[in-house]
Structure formats: structure tokens, C-alpha cells
Amino acid sequence: MTVVVPKQQKDQEYSVRDECRRSLEKLLRLADQQIPKDFSKHITDVTFLTPKDSDVVSLPCPFKETEAISALKAVEACAAAAIADLRYPSKRRKIDIDVEGATCFLFSAYLSTVDGMDKANPNVKSKLKDTDLLQAQSILYRRLSANLYETKNPGEYFHLHGSLEATTALNMIGLEGHRPDMTDYHECVDLIEKHVKQFSAEELEKLNAENRQAGVTCLKWEEFKKTKHGRTMLREPPWTIEALETTSPPVPFPDVKSPGSKPQILSGIRVLELCRIIAGPAIGRTLAEYGADVIKVTSPNLSDVPFFQVDGYSSIAPIIIIFFHIFYIKPINCPRPPTDAKLIHPDTRLNRNLGKHTLSLDLHDPTDRTTFETLLLTTDVLLDGYRPLALSHLGYSPSSLLALTRPRNRGLVYIAENCFGHVGEWAARPGWQQIADCVTGIAWAQGREGMGLSEPVVPPFPMSDYGTGTMGAIAALTGLYLRARHGGSYIARVSLVQYDIFLMQLGLYPAEVREKIKREHDREFFELRHCDSVDEVGRRALRSMKRVRPGLFEERMFCESWSVGFGARVKFLRPVVGIEGLRNGFCRSSRPNGFDGAGWEGWEVEDELVDA
């Protein structure tokens, strides 16, 4: 596939819109074997839209994040248009990518509100169920168990990560799991770093492995590329998709009428989402935006980040914690709602549950396993957001799922998302967005090239989460397209590390653009250092962007609807993709985890959203 991109003269201002085209061309080369040729005819229909005065860099970082996510959204849109060709009379469809919206998509959890309160508002907890069961988020000292610190070797850094539990990581470096006396931000950072400095990165890696923790040594891009895992991952495309079986027949898209005056390409498609945090649930959120019925499966007995549920992200899904070398499945002792249950009670997780239904199941309970397998019988797409083999230990490997669904004679699309990738020596390691950003060199580039420091700094916002989620959505759309055309079942694999590699392969902004970013944005942002938390980095970045790029925060960028589950109005980002003749948008508002009964029938449609 070829994209014609105008050459940018040296004396011209940097154009984000033009660089989106170049990034799309690069992406098409890197992922060529993963993208059906039938998608190519739609590439020429893509337009990257920017307001006349907004064709400029918005984020205070040296990476082409806006360009990367815009290119990915363009491929996503082409996949959607190709599906539309199968479902509806074929025609030339104009495709618009809102570049400002794509930028906002990278930090959309920070933009969503419930009852007018955003993620940083301390009063928002009144609208959210407390899912931080182990207080790894709500207690500052424990929260900072997930942070970047210098080791005993000057200039060497390690990202400690206590995940949603904290105590194990703190104990690992000789600290108590709880310190009620430690309430000051700087004192907490200093205390934890003092203990991290008792170890080298090599020693911490050993402790990390022994304790099954998610920490990682912070590498430069050049260093990552020389590691065995880095060399393996550099040979991988941004995402992969392959056939699991080829004997099941082609499956036409369901003959289901979409709500509203325009059709949605995934109306009638059913998705089971077993994921956590942001990247995996972003896949489900995107499929819901195209009209799919998505059920998120979660446990109320596992810790989570409460606010991320607002906009369709986060969530710990099929009740799996990889902990102390075993899979520990916590029981659910609450009554199961009837299959025709209506929306009844307020709960949590605004952002990540947009457009979805949510269900609590304990996959060790025979009754709940039966419920899960009954839902699976009519599922088209299954999303797995865990480390390789995690679901296999519960008896739900891809081959097992195919065996369970074989009687229906209809293929399944299986999407696997993780941190480090699905091949290579680090594939089974646990990880988060900050972990991927540290191991691939993103953090070092943010601090060094982005801020002029001789130390790494985690970048603002969980941007690799959103990029990975978009890659997963592309793969899901591709699998559904291939199933409809050729039959069979498909497995696709995406990871945070693969997204970061793609981002680094685009190159950093030119030096003059990076200098302009430093001149425009708040000095306070560039005073950050390696040990400043992801919360502090995000807070300062957001404040600076509101001053420098106020257009990103205007009401035109958002939708709003009433959430029965939260008992309040929820505000969220408008769709980034627009395809002529089709509707791209949610059919229902966000809701708490575990809010609905088990079933695919009788789902509500909210006119306020459909008619928006």
C-alpha cells in the first residue's frame, strides 16, 4: 500500500497533519502482511483533519504520539470501511480522522468526568465504588511503590512496581507494607529511593523475578535493541494475526438493524472482554463504539483503579491474579442477578465501560463457568488481557475455546494483549504501561531528548495503553473481516512493547520542534525529575496543555449522557473516526463493573447517545 505524502521543506513549519500521512505510510510498510489487501482501496479516502490554527504539536514530549495514534486510527477506519463493503452496498466512503480528537484519545481517562468531576477531583470517590481493596492507590506511600528510582549505581534506574498490591514490592526492598507516618510526597519518594539505592539493577531484577513483580530496569532505546528480547521483538510487526483453524465456513455479518438512522458496522457482533487496566479494555471500548455488544467480565473481589471504568478502560477481568507463583482465584459470595436483570445500582469504573454491559463471574465456580461457556457459544470475539498462558491455566486456552465452540460451526476471533509481547524471553513477565515505556527507552528519551536531562522521566499519560488498544481493535476488525470472507478462526497478538517500538521507529521530533515545545509549555513541567510519579507528571502536563492548547478541552470535543449506574451524567470524548454513511458511537452509557445479568438479549439503547 502506498500513501502519497507531500515533502516538507526545511524552511516550513512542522506539520502534524503531513507527518500523520508519513506515519501512516510507515505503519503500512511495517504491518503490511497483517493488513488484508482489500483494505488498501480505502487508504486514499482518508483525510487527517486539523483546525486551521491547530496543525501543531500539543503534547509536551519528543515522541510523535499524535501522528502514531492518528495513523493507527486511519487503519482502523479502513478496516471498518472494508467491513461496511461486506454488509452494505459498496460505495466510496469518505473517512475523516480528527487529529485533535486522536491527541485527546491518548489521555481520555483524564478528560472524562462523572457528575462534573474528573479523575483528579477528590470528591469523585463519592460516585465510585472503592475497588482499591489493598489501598495500593489511595495511600500515597503505597502508591509510590510504583515509581522510577535510581539504583546504587549512579545513572542507573529501576522502575519498581507494586501493581495493585504494593506490600510485596515494598517488602522486597526492605520496607514495611504500611507506614501511616509517611504522608508527605517528597518524604515518601526519598525513603523508597534510599532503599532502592541499596541494590543494583541486576540485583533488583533477581528480586523482581523471585517475587513475581512487575518492575524493570530502565533502558535506553539503543540498549533495548541490543537485548535478546529486543532483537526478537524488532523482528515482529506491530501486531500479528493468524488462523487458528481453517475448516469452519465463512460467517456473514448478522442481519441486525442498527439503532438510529445510520448503520453501525458491528451491529449484532458479540464480544467477551477479559482484560484489565486500559489497553485491553480500550479494544472492547472501540468495538462497542462501532456497534458491537461487549460484555466485560470482572470480579468485585479484586483490586482495581476505580476511575478508569468511567470511559471504557481498566478493570480486572476474569478473576486471575498471578501471585506467589500460582493462579489465585478469589470467590464471589454475592447473589447472581437474573439473566433479564435491569440496571439497578450504582458502582464504579466510568471511562472503560462505555457502551458495554458488565458481569461478575468466578471462573472457579462450576455454575459461573457454565454461564461463561454459555455466553461463549454465541461470542464472535474474545479479548484476553493477561500474560501468555494465564487463561490456559483455567482451562480456557485458544484450542480449548475452539473445542467449546466447535459445535456451532462458526469461527472465533481471539485477541491476546499483554506488556512485553507474545514471543521472546520476557513474554511471560508482568507489566504495565510505565514498565513498557521504561524497558523500550521511552522514559530515557522523554528525560534526555524531551527535557534536556541526564536522567529518564516517565512520559505524560498512559499513551502506549491507548495505542496498543487501537492495534488490538484493528486486529479484531481484521479477524472479523477474514472470518466473513474466508471462514476459519483467528488469533491476534498485540502488546505495549510492540506499540512503543512502532513509536520509536517513527523517530523523535526534530530538534527545532522539541525546542519549541520547551519554550511553549510550562517551566514547571520541565522541572520534573526521574522520581516524580506518573500522577505528578500527568498533572503538570495537563495543566500546561490547558494553557497552550485550550482547543483540546472545548466542549465540542465531548459527548455527555446520563448513566443509570453512576446516577449522574458522564462526559467522554467524541469518536475520533468518521466514516461517510455510517454511525460511529455508543448505544449506551458507562456503568459499574458487575452491573448487568448474564445474557445477550434485551439490551437497552439510549436515544440520547444514538441521536447525538
C-alpha positions in Angstrom: 0.0 0.0 0.0 1.3 3.4 -0.9 0.5 6.8 0.6 1.4 9.9 -1.3 2.8 12.4 1.2 3.9 16.0 0.3 7.5 16.7 1.0 8.1 19.1 3.8 10.6 21.8 3.1 13.2 22.6 5.7 12.0 26.2 6.0 8.4 25.2 6.5 6.7 24.9 9.9 6.4 21.3 11.1 3.0 20.0 10.1 1.4 17.4 12.3 -1.1 16.6 9.5 1.6 15.9 7.0 3.5 13.8 9.5 0.3 11.8 10.1 0.5 10.8 6.4 4.1 9.8 6.7 3.4 7.8 9.9 0.6 6.0 8.1 2.9 5.1 5.2 5.5 3.8 7.7 2.8 1.8 9.5 1.5 0.2 6.3 5.0 -1.0 5.5 5.7 -2.4 9.0 2.3 -4.2 9.2 1.9 -5.0 5.5 1.5 -8.7 6.0 -1.1 -8.2 8.7 -3.4 -5.9 6.7 -5.7 -7.5 4.1 -5.1 -6.1 0.6 -8.8 -5.3 0.4 -8.3 -2.5 2.9 -5.9 -0.7 0.6 -8.6 0.9 -1.6 -9.8 2.9 1.4 -6.4 4.4 2.3 -6.8 7.1 -0.4 -10.2 8.1 1.2 -8.6 9.1 4.5 -8.3 12.7 5.4 -6.5 13.9 8.6 -8.5 16.9 9.9 -6.9 19.7 11.9 -8.3 23.2 12.6 -6.6 25.8 10.6 -4.6 27.1 13.5 -4.0 23.7 15.2 -1.7 21.8 12.9 0.9 21.9 15.6 2.3 19.6 18.3 0.3 19.6 21.5 1.9 17.1 23.9 5.0 18.1 25.9 7.0 15.1 24.8 9.5 14.4 22.0 7.5 11.5 20.5 5.2 11.5 17.5 2.4 10.2 19.6 -0.4 12.2 17.8 0.9 11.1 14.5 1.2 7.4 15.6 -2.3 7.2 17.0 -3.8 9.1 14.0 -2.1 6.6 11.6 -3.4 3.7 13.7 -6.9 5.2 13.7 -6.7 5.6 9.9 -6.0 1.8 9.5 -8.8 1.1 12.0 -11.1 3.2 9.9 -10.1 1.4 6.6 -10.8 -1.9 8.3 -14.2 -0.6 9.3 -14.9 0.6 5.8 -14.0 -2.8 4.3 -16.5 -4.4 6.7 -19.1 -1.9 5.6 -18.4 -3.0 2.0 -19.4 -6.5 3.0 -22.5 -5.5 5.0 -23.9 -2.7 2.9 -23.9 -1.6 -0.8 -20.3 -0.9 -1.7 -19.5 2.7 -2.3 -16.7 5.1 -2.0 -16.7 6.3 1.7 -15.0 9.5 2.9 -13.0 8.8 6.0 -12.1 11.6 8.4 -9.6 11.3 11.3 -9.9 14.0 13.8 -6.3 14.7 14.7 -7.2 16.8 17.8 -9.5 14.0 18.9 -6.8 11.5 18.4 -4.5 13.5 20.6 -7.2 13.6 23.3 -7.8 9.9 22.9 -4.2 9.4 24.3 -5.3 10.8 27.7 -9.0 10.4 27.5 -9.3 9.0 31.0 -8.0 12.4 32.3 -10.7 14.2 30.3 -13.8 12.2 31.3 -16.0 13.3 34.1 -18.8 11.9 36.3 -21.2 14.4 37.7 -18.8 17.1 36.6 -15.8 15.6 38.5 -12.7 14.4 36.8 -10.1 11.8 37.8 -8.1 14.3 40.0 -11.2 15.6 41.9 -11.0 14.2 45.5 -14.8 14.2 45.7 -15.2 11.9 42.7 -14.9 9.0 45.1 -18.4 9.7 46.3 -19.6 8.4 42.9 -17.3 5.4 42.7 -17.3 2.0 44.4 -14.0 1.6 46.3 -12.2 -1.1 44.3 -8.8 -0.2 45.7 -9.2 -3.1 48.1 -5.5 -3.2 49.2 -5.1 0.5 49.3 -2.3 0.5 46.8 -3.8 3.6 45.1 -5.4 5.6 47.9 -2.4 5.6 50.3 0.4 7.8 48.9 3.3 5.8 50.4 1.9 2.6 48.9 1.1 4.3 45.6 4.7 5.3 45.3 5.8 1.6 45.3 5.1 2.0 41.6 7.7 4.6 40.6 11.1 5.1 38.9 14.1 5.3 41.2 17.9 5.4 40.9 19.8 2.3 42.0 23.1 2.1 43.9 24.9 2.6 40.6 24.8 6.4 39.7 23.0 6.9 36.4 21.2 3.5 36.6 17.4 3.4 37.2 14.8 0.8 38.0 11.1 1.1 37.8 9.7 -0.5 40.9 6.1 -1.6 40.5 3.8 -2.7 43.3 0.9 -3.0 40.9 -2.4 -3.1 42.8 -0.9 -4.8 45.9 2.2 -2.7 46.9 3.3 -4.7 50.0 5.3 -7.3 48.2 7.3 -4.7 46.2 8.0 -2.6 49.4 9.0 -5.7 51.4 11.3 -6.7 48.6 13.5 -3.7 49.2 13.3 -3.8 53.0 10.3 -1.6 53.7 7.1 -2.1 55.6 4.0 -2.5 53.5 2.2 0.2 55.5 3.7 3.4 57.0 0.9 5.6 58.4 3.5 8.2 59.4 4.6 8.7 55.8 2.2 11.2 54.2 4.4 13.7 52.5 5.1 13.2 48.8 8.8 14.1 48.9 9.5 12.2 52.1 7.9 9.0 50.6 9.9 9.3 47.4 13.1 9.9 49.4 12.5 6.9 51.7 11.7 4.5 49.0 14.6 5.6 46.8 17.0 5.3 49.7 16.1 1.7 49.9 16.2 1.1 46.2 19.7 2.5 46.2 20.9 -0.4 48.3 20.6 -2.6 45.2 21.9 -2.6 41.7 19.5 -3.1 38.8 20.8 -6.6 38.3 20.1 -7.4 42.0 16.6 -5.8 41.7 15.9 -7.9 38.6 16.7 -11.0 40.6 14.5 -10.0 43.5 11.8 -9.0 41.0 11.8 -12.5 39.4 11.8 -14.2 42.8 8.8 -12.2 44.0 6.9 -12.2 40.7 6.8 -8.4 40.5 6.3 -6.1 37.5 9.4 -3.9 37.9 12.0 -3.4 35.2 15.4 -1.8 34.6 15.1 1.5 32.7 16.9 1.1 29.4 17.8 3.5 26.6 16.4 2.6 23.1 19.9 1.7 21.9 20.3 -0.7 24.9 16.9 -2.3 24.4 17.6 -3.0 20.8 20.7 -5.0 21.9 18.9 -7.2 24.4 17.8 -10.7 23.3 14.2 -9.8 23.8 14.6 -6.5 22.0 16.1 -8.2 19.0 13.2 -10.7 18.9 10.6 -8.0 19.2 12.2 -5.8 16.5 11.6 -8.7 14.0 7.9 -8.7 14.9 5.3 -6.5 13.1 3.3 -4.0 15.2 0.6 -6.7 15.6 0.2 -10.3 14.3 -2.9 -12.2 13.2 -3.0 -15.8 12.0 -5.5 -18.6 11.5 -6.3 -20.9 14.4 -8.3 -23.2 12.2 -9.5 -23.1 8.6 -12.3 -25.6 8.5 -15.3 -23.6 9.7 -17.2 -21.8 6.9 -17.5 -18.1 6.2 -19.7 -16.3 8.6 -21.7 -13.4 7.2 -22.2 -10.4 9.4 -25.5 -10.6 11.3 -28.6 -9.2 9.6 -29.3 -6.9 12.6 -30.7 -3.3 12.2 -28.6 -0.7 13.9 -30.2 1.9 16.2 -30.5 5.3 14.6 -30.7 6.4 11.0 -27.2 5.2 10.0 -25.9 1.6 10.2 -23.1 0.5 12.5 -20.6 -2.0 11.1 -20.5 -4.3 14.2 -24.2 -4.4 15.0 -25.0 -7.9 16.1 -21.4 -8.8 16.8 -20.8 -10.2 20.3 -17.6 -9.6 22.3 -16.5 -11.1 25.7 -13.8 -8.9 27.3 -11.5 -10.5 29.8 -8.9 -7.7 30.4 -7.6 -5.2 32.9 -6.5 -1.6 33.3 -6.5 0.4 30.0 -5.0 -1.3 26.8 -7.3 -4.4 26.7 -10.5 -2.6 27.7 -9.7 0.0 25.1 -10.1 -2.7 22.4 -13.6 -3.5 23.8 -14.5 0.1 24.0 -13.6 0.7 20.3 -15.6 -2.3 19.2 -18.6 -1.0 21.2 -18.2 2.3 19.5 -18.6 0.5 16.2 -21.8 -1.1 17.5 -20.7 -4.4 19.0 -22.4 -5.9 22.1 -19.5 -6.1 24.6 -19.7 -7.9 27.9 -16.9 -7.1 30.4 -16.3 -10.0 32.8 -14.9 -8.9 36.2 -14.6 -9.8 39.9 -15.8 -7.4 42.6 -13.2 -9.1 45.0 -10.1 -7.9 43.2 -8.4 -4.5 43.5 -8.6 -2.1 40.6 -8.1 1.6 39.7 -11.7 2.9 40.4 -11.9 5.8 38.0 -10.8 4.1 34.8 -14.1 2.4 34.4 -15.7 5.7 33.5 -14.5 5.8 29.9 -14.4 2.2 28.9 -11.0 1.2 30.3 -9.2 -0.5 33.1 -10.9 -3.3 35.0 -9.5 -6.6 36.2 -11.4 -9.2 34.3 -11.6 -13.0 34.6 -10.6 -13.1 38.3 -7.0 -14.0 37.8 -4.1 -12.8 39.9 -0.7 -14.2 39.1 0.8 -14.2 42.6 3.1 -16.3 44.7 3.7 -18.5 41.6 0.1 -19.7 41.5 -3.2 -18.6 40.0 -5.3 -17.5 42.9 -9.0 -17.2 42.2 -11.0 -15.3 44.7 -14.5 -16.4 45.3 -17.6 -14.3 44.8 -20.2 -14.6 47.5 -22.8 -12.3 46.1 -26.1 -13.5 44.6 -26.1 -13.8 40.8 -28.6 -11.5 39.1 -31.2 -13.0 36.8 -30.4 -13.0 33.0 -33.0 -10.4 32.4 -31.8 -8.1 35.1 -32.3 -4.4 34.6 -29.9 -1.6 35.6 -30.3 -1.3 39.4 -27.4 0.0 41.5 -24.6 2.5 41.3 -21.0 1.1 41.2 -17.7 2.1 39.6 -15.4 2.4 36.5 -16.8 5.1 34.3 -14.5 5.5 31.4 -13.7 2.0 30.5 -17.2 0.6 30.5 -18.7 2.9 27.9 -21.1 1.1 25.6 -20.7 -2.2 27.4 -22.6 -4.5 29.7 -20.7 -5.7 32.8 -20.9 -9.0 34.5 -19.3 -10.6 37.6 -18.2 -14.3 37.3 -16.0 -16.5 39.4 -14.3 -18.9 36.9 -13.6 -21.4 39.5 -17.2 -21.8 40.4 -18.9 -24.5 38.3 -22.1 -22.5 37.9 -20.2 -19.4 36.8 -18.1 -21.5 34.4 -21.3 -22.8 32.8 -22.6 -19.2 32.5 -19.3 -18.2 30.9 -19.3 -21.1 28.5 -22.9 -20.5 27.5 -22.1 -16.9 26.7 -19.1 -18.1 24.7 -21.3 -20.3 22.4 -22.5 -17.2 20.6 -19.4 -15.0 21.1 -17.7 -13.7 18.0 -14.6 -12.1 19.6 -12.8 -12.9 22.9 -10.4 -10.3 24.4 -7.7 -11.7 26.6 -5.6 -9.1 28.5 -3.4 -11.4 30.5 0.1 -12.8 30.3 0.5 -15.7 27.9 -1.0 -19.0 29.2 -2.8 -17.3 32.1 -6.3 -18.3 30.8 -4.9 -21.7 29.8 -4.4 -22.5 33.5 -8.1 -22.0 33.9 -8.8 -24.4 31.1 -9.5 -21.7 28.5 -6.6 -21.8 26.1 -7.3 -20.8 22.5 -7.6 -24.5 21.5 -9.9 -25.2 24.4 -12.1 -22.3 23.4 -12.3 -23.7 19.9 -13.3 -27.1 21.2 -16.1 -25.5 23.3 -17.4 -23.5 20.3 -16.9 -26.2 17.6 -20.5 -27.5 17.6 -21.8 -24.1 16.4 -19.6 -24.4 13.2 -18.7 -20.8 13.4 -15.2 -19.4 13.9 -13.9 -17.3 16.8 -11.6 -14.3 16.8 -9.2 -14.3 19.8 -7.3 -11.2 20.7 -4.4 -11.5 23.2 -2.9 -8.3 24.7 0.0 -8.1 27.1 3.0 -5.9 28.1 6.2 -7.5 26.7 4.9 -9.3 23.6 4.0 -12.9 23.0 7.4 -14.2 21.9 10.9 -13.7 23.3 12.4 -14.4 26.7 10.4 -11.7 28.5 7.0 -12.6 27.1 5.6 -14.0 30.4 6.8 -11.1 32.5 4.1 -9.0 34.2 4.0 -5.3 33.1 2.2 -2.1 32.9 2.4 1.0 30.6 5.2 2.5 32.6 7.1 -0.8 32.5 6.9 -0.9 28.7 7.9 2.7 28.5 10.9 2.2 30.7 12.2 -1.0 29.1 12.0 0.2 25.5 13.7 3.6 26.0 10.7 5.8 26.0 11.4 7.1 29.5 15.0 7.9 28.8 14.1 9.7 25.6 11.4 11.8 27.5 14.0 12.9 30.0 17.0 13.3 27.7 15.7 14.5 24.4 12.4 15.8 25.6 13.5 17.7 28.7 17.3 18.1 28.3 18.1 16.0 31.4 20.6 13.3 32.0 18.0 11.0 33.6 14.8 9.3 32.5 11.3 10.6 33.2 8.1 8.6 32.6 6.1 10.3 29.8 2.9 12.1 30.5 -0.3 9.9 30.3 -0.7 6.2 29.5 -0.4 6.8 25.8 1.1 3.4 24.9 -2.0 1.8 26.5 -4.3 3.6 24.1 -2.0 2.9 21.1 -1.9 -0.8 22.0 -5.7 -0.8 22.4 -6.1 0.6 18.9 -3.8 -2.0 17.5 -6.0 -4.7 19.2 -9.1 -3.1 17.7 -7.6 -3.2 14.2 -6.7 -6.9 14.7 -10.2 -7.7 15.9 -11.8 -5.9 12.9 -9.4 -7.8 10.6 -10.3 -11.1 12.2 -14.0 -10.5 11.7 -13.4 -9.4 8.1 -11.3 -12.6 7.3 -13.9 -14.8 9.0 -16.7 -13.3 6.9 -14.7 -13.6 3.6 -12.9 -16.9 4.1 -14.2 -18.6 7.2 -11.9 -20.0 10.0 -10.9 -18.8 13.4 -8.2 -16.3 14.1 -5.8 -15.3 16.9 -4.2 -11.9 17.0 -1.5 -10.7 19.4 -0.6 -7.1 20.5 1.5 -5.7 23.3 2.6 -2.4 24.9 6.2 -3.1 23.8 5.1 -3.5 20.2 3.4 -0.1 20.2 6.5 1.5 21.8 8.7 0.0 19.2 6.5 1.4 16.4 6.5 4.8 18.1 10.3 4.8 18.3 10.6 3.7 14.7 8.8 6.9 13.7 11.7 8.9 15.2 11.6 11.8 17.6 10.5 15.3 16.7 13.2 17.4 15.0 15.4 19.4 17.4 13.8 22.7 16.5 10.3 21.2 17.3 11.5 19.9 20.6 12.9 23.3 21.5 9.6 25.0 20.5 7.8 22.6 22.9 10.1 23.6 25.7 9.5 27.3 25.0 5.7 27.0 24.8 5.0 24.7 27.8 5.2 25.5 31.5 8.6 25.6 33.0 7.2 23.6 35.9 6.8 20.6 33.7 10.5 20.6 32.7 11.5 20.7 36.4 10.2 17.1 36.8 12.8 14.5 37.6 13.1 10.7 37.4 11.5 10.0 40.7 8.4 12.2 40.1 5.3 9.9 39.9 3.2 9.3 36.9 0.5 11.2 38.7 2.7 14.3 39.1 3.9 14.1 35.5 0.4 13.9 34.2 -0.9 16.7 36.5 1.8 19.1 35.3 1.4 18.1 31.6 -2.4 18.6 31.8 -2.1 22.0 33.4 0.4 23.1 30.7 -1.7 21.8 27.8 -4.8 23.5 29.0 -2.9 26.8 28.7 -1.0 26.0 25.5 -3.7 24.1 23.6 -7.1 25.2 25.1 -8.9 23.9 22.0 -8.4 20.3 23.1 -10.6 20.9 26.1 -13.5 22.7 24.5 -17.0 21.2 24.8 -17.1 20.4 21.0 -14.6 17.5 21.8 -17.0 15.7 24.1 -20.3 13.8 24.4 -22.4 13.6 27.5 -25.1 11.2 28.7 -26.9 10.1 31.8 -25.6 6.9 33.5 -28.1 5.0 35.5 -25.3 3.0 37.0 -23.4 6.0 38.4 -26.6 8.0 39.0 -25.0 11.0 37.3 -24.1 12.5 33.9 -20.9 11.2 32.3 -18.8 13.2 29.9 -16.4 11.5 27.5 -14.5 12.0 24.3 -16.3 12.0 20.9 -15.3 9.4 18.3 -12.0 10.1 16.5 -13.1 8.3 13.3 -15.8 9.4 11.0 -16.9 7.3 8.0 -19.4 8.6 5.5 -22.8 7.0 5.7 -22.0 5.1 8.9 -22.6 5.8 12.6 -19.6 5.5 14.9 -20.7 6.0 18.5 -22.0 4.3 21.6 -25.5 2.9 22.2 -25.4 3.0 26.0 -23.6 4.9 28.7 -21.0 3.8 31.1 -21.8 1.7 34.1 -20.1 0.0 37.1 -18.4 -3.4 36.9 -20.7 -6.3 37.7 -23.8 -4.3 36.9 -25.7 -6.5 34.5 -27.1 -10.0 34.2 -25.6 -12.7 32.1 -27.2 -12.6 28.6 -27.0 -11.1 25.1 -30.7 -10.3 24.7 -32.8 -7.2 25.5 -30.0 -4.7 25.9 -31.1 -1.1 26.4 -30.4 1.6 23.7 -30.1 5.2 24.9 -31.7 7.6 22.4 -29.6 10.5 23.9 -26.5 8.8 22.6 -27.8 7.4 19.3 -29.3 10.8 18.3 -26.2 12.8 19.4 
